[in-house]
């Protein structure tokens, strides 16, 4: 088995066009993902296909082209911007004689680099083990020790079976720990609801500027950087809103298209905080040419975690890069649906504070009735 990518490794990138659209935007995001994982993108191998090849995903001719690029650039690994089956990954590694990493493994690797809190690390480990479990299928012939020999004789259980059993035990342990943490979070959540405090969660595509906005509103000093998945751990702060009192604002992990299912499952407890919020501020990078597709990807994940019906206000961020002035836009019912602002220079933040104040006042009126 190959080890996972280390910092500074040289990578050949592979992105095939299956007529999904947005090829250029997907490719730019792919480059950022690879760089965020600490690898150096050397060259992109692309091409058009109607459907993936069952054996190698890319097809015999394209695999030959990838191999040529690997040798020409002396690459350490090959990264696909696609989901590969365990069999496709093994076949590619056998032919290319290099480690092959698919999109899910790449995102999991970045999450492993970014996790800071104890809970975040447990969630990432759980997602990685669940992903690895799908890879424990044949192929690991060097771990099959049934024949025994000096130093290899054991109780008769194949090493692969041992690995599966130990992996299953670790997954169960992690799930138990995360359940305990979720119970503790529910206690805090009930106390907050009992106090009638408005709960607001920032959601949005990765690198949309959520953490910068969170810092601008709360002065919390949360980590913010121009990179994908700069924030993994949910951070909550109480903030005072003039004319309405205290509210709780939470900064959450950014979403991305084709987010690995194992990650959504592992982070479900954390993401439930979003589903339990009274209001979502959907932060959008208005300067991105791919913003419409990014908004759709966020909406899809929100539906997956049961937050699709939570009231939402669009925060049209980064207007300093587009030349558009700050302002608000109303929906058909006269309610504020979108706020245009720049979290970086503060333009339009006062408008968002007014939106939060109104939401907090309305929540204060509804809370006693709900409690009754």
N, C-alpha and C positions, 0 to 999 in steps of 0.2 A: 504493500500500500504506500501511496505517496503521502507526504505530510502536507498540511494546508499551506497556502502562500505565506511567505515571510516578507517583511518590509524590504523594499528595494528590488524585488524580483522583476524580471523583464518579461512582459506578457504580449502575446499575439492575441488580438481581439477578433472574435467572429460574430458577425451579425448578418443573418440572412433575411431577405425580404419575402414575406409571404402575403404581400399585398394588403397589409394591415393599415397602411397609411402612417404618416408622421415618422418616416424612416430617419430623417435628419435629426429630429428632436430626440428620438429614442437613442440614436447613436451618441449624441452629445451627453445625454444622461448616463449612458453606459461608460463613456470615458471617465466621467466624474466618479462613478461607482468604483471603477478600477483604481483610480488615483486615491480615492478615499480609503481603499483597502491597503494602500501603501505600495502598490505595484506601479511599474513604469510601462504605460502603453507604448508599444513599438510601432505597430502597424495594424490596420483593420482589414480583414478578409471578409468580403461580402459577396452576395450573389442572390439571384432570384430562384425560388422554388415554389411549386404548387403545394407541396406538403413535405414534412420531414421524412428522411430516409429511416426505416425501422431499425437498421443496424448501426448507422453512424450519424444519424440526424442530418448531416450535410451532404452525404452522397460520396461515392468513390472519387470522382474527379475533384471535388472541392476539398476533400480530405488530403489529396495529393498536393493541392495548392497550399493548404495550411501547413503541411509538412515542409514544403519548400521555404515558406516564410520562417518557420521555426529554425531551420538550419541557416538560412541567410542572415537572420538577425541574432542568432545564438540565444533564442528565448528560453526562459526557464519553465514557463507554463503557457497553456492556452485557455482563454476564458471565453465562454459562450454567453451571449446575451439571451439565452433561451433556457428552458427547463429540459434537462436531459434525463432519460431513464437510466437506471443503474447499468443496464446492458450496453446502452449507447456510450456511456462514460467509459466503461471497461474496454470496449472495442476501440474507442478513440485513443485511449492511453496506450493500448497495445501497439497500435499502428504508429502513433506519433512519438512514442517513447518519451513523453513528457506528461506532467500532471495536467489534467483537464478539469476545469472548474466551471460549473454552470451558474446561472443567475441566482438561484436560490442559495447555493453555497457561498457565493460572493456576498450577498446581502447578510447572511448569517455571520460571515467573517467580520464584516464591518460592525455589526451589532456587538460581537464579542469584543472588539477593540474599544467601543464607545461606552459599554455598560460600566457604571460607577457604583450604584447602590447595591446592597446585598441582594435585594429582590430582583433588580435588573439582571444581575449576573446569574441568578438562579433561573430566570425566565429564558435567558439566552442559552444557557446550558441545556435546558429542557428542549428547546427548539432544535438545537444541534443534534442532540441524541435521537430525537424523533426522526430527524432527517437522515441520520446515520443508519438508523434501523432499516431503512429501505435499501441501504447499500450493502447490508450483510447478507448477500446472496451469492453463493459460489464465489469464484474469482479469488478468494483469499486462500489459495491452495497452500501458501507457505504457513498458514495457521492450522491446516488440517493435519493432526498428529496421530491419527488413528493407528498407524503402523508402529508407533513407539520408537524405541531406541534408547541408547544411553542418554539420560537427562531428559527424555521426552515421554517415558512411560508414566501413565497416570491411571486414574480410576476408570478409564474406558470412555469418558465423555470427550467428544471432539472439541477442539479449541474453539471452533466456530460456534458450537452450541453453548459453550461456556460464556463466550462473549455475548451471545444473545441473552442468556439468563442474567448475567451481571448488568447488562445494559437495561434490561427490563426492571431489575431491582432498583437501579439508580433513578430511572424515570419515575417509578412509584414513589420513591423518597422525595424527589423534587416536587411532585404534584402535592404530596401531603404538606410540605413546608409552605407552598404557595397558597394552599387552602387556608392554613392557619393565618397567614398574612392577610388574606382577603377577609377573614372574620374580624380581624383587628380593624381593618379599613371600614368595614360595615358599621362597627361600633362608633367610630369617629364620624361616619356619614350620618348616622341616626341622630347623634348629638347636634350636628350642624343643622339638620332638617328641623329638629325640635326648636332650635333657636331662631328659625325663620330667616336664615341668612341665604341670600341669593348665591347659587353656585354657577360659575361661568367657566367653561373650558375652551382653550384655544386649540383648534384643530386645523389641519391643512397639509398640503403636500410638503415633503421634506425640502428644506432650504427656502421656504416661503417667507421666513422672517418672523416666525412665532416667538422665538426666545427673545429677539430684539424688541418686539412689541411688549412682551411680558415684562422685560426689564424697564422699558419706558413707562409702563403704567404703575409698576410696583416698586421700582428702584431696588429690585432683589439682587441684581448682580449675577443672575443665572448665566451659565456658559452659553455663549452665542458665537457662531463662526460661519463663514461662507463655505460650508461643506455639507455633504449629505449626511443626515442622521447625526447632527451635532448633539441633539438632545434625545436621550432614551428614557430617562427616569422622569416620571411625573413630579413636578414641583408645584406646590400650592402655597399661596400667600393671601393673607387678608389685606384688603386695600380699602381706604376710605374714599367714598364717592360723595362729593358735595351735594347736599340736598337729599341724600338717601341713606347715608351711614355706611356700615361695613358690608363688603361682599367678599366672597372667596374666588380667586382667580387661579386656574390651574393651567400649566404649560405641559403639553403631552408630546409623545413621540410623533414624528412626522410620518405621513403615509407615502406610498409609492405604488405605481402600477405593478400588477403581477406580484404583489407582496406574497411571500411564501406562506402557505396555509399553516405550516408548523409554527411560524412566528405569530400569526394571528391567534392561534390556539394558545400558545405559551403566554402571550401578553394579554390574554382575554381578561384576566382579573384587573390589570391596570387600565385596560381600555374600557372596562365597565364603568370606571369613574366618569368617562365621557358620556356614556349612556344614561348615567344618573344625574347629569348636570341639568340645571334649569334653562340654560341658554348656551348655545355654541357660537363662538366667533370663528367663522371659517376664513382663515387668513389665506389670501391668494397673492402670488407674485404677479402683479399686473404687467410687469415688464417682460414676462416670459411669453414667447410666441406659442408655447404649448399649454397656455393656462387653461383653456377650455377642457382639454383632455385630462389635465391634472385635477381639475374640479370634479370631473366625472369619476376619476380613480378614487378620490376622497369620498365621494358620495357612495361608491360601491362598498368601501370598507366600513363606512358608518352604518350602512344597511346590514352588513355582516355581523356587526357587534351590537345590533339592536338600538342604534342611536339615530336611525334615519328619520324618526318622527320628532326629535328634540327641536324646539324652536331655534332658528339659526339666523344670524346676521352675517352677510359677506363683508369682509374687511379687504378692500381693494388696496393692497400694500405696495410700497415702492413707487409711489407716484413721482418721486424725485428723479426717477430714471425715465419717466415717460413724458414729463412736461404737463401732465394733467393736474388741475388744481384740486384742493381738498373740497369735499362736499358730501352730501347725503343724497340717496336716491330712494324713493318711496315705491311700495308695491301697489297693486290695484286697490288695496283696502286702506291706503293712506299710512301704512306702517313703514318704518324705516327698514329697508331690505339690504342696503349697501352703504358702507362708509368708505370714502376715498381718503387715504392718508399716507404718510411716510413715517414708519416707526423709527427710521434712522435720524431724521432731522426734526421730528416732532410735529410736522405740519399735519393738521387735521385731528390730532389726539384729543383736543377739546370736544370735538364733535362726537367721538367715540365715548368719551366720559359722560356726555349728555345721554347717549343711548343706554349706557349702563345704569345711570341714575334713574331713568324712566323705567327700565326693566326691574330694578330693585324696588321702586315704589309700588309697581304693579304686583310684584311678588309678595311684598309685605301685606298688601290688601288680601291676596288670595290665601296666604299661609294660614291665618286663623280659621278661615272657613274650611280649609282642607283638614286642619287638625280636629275641628268639631265634627 
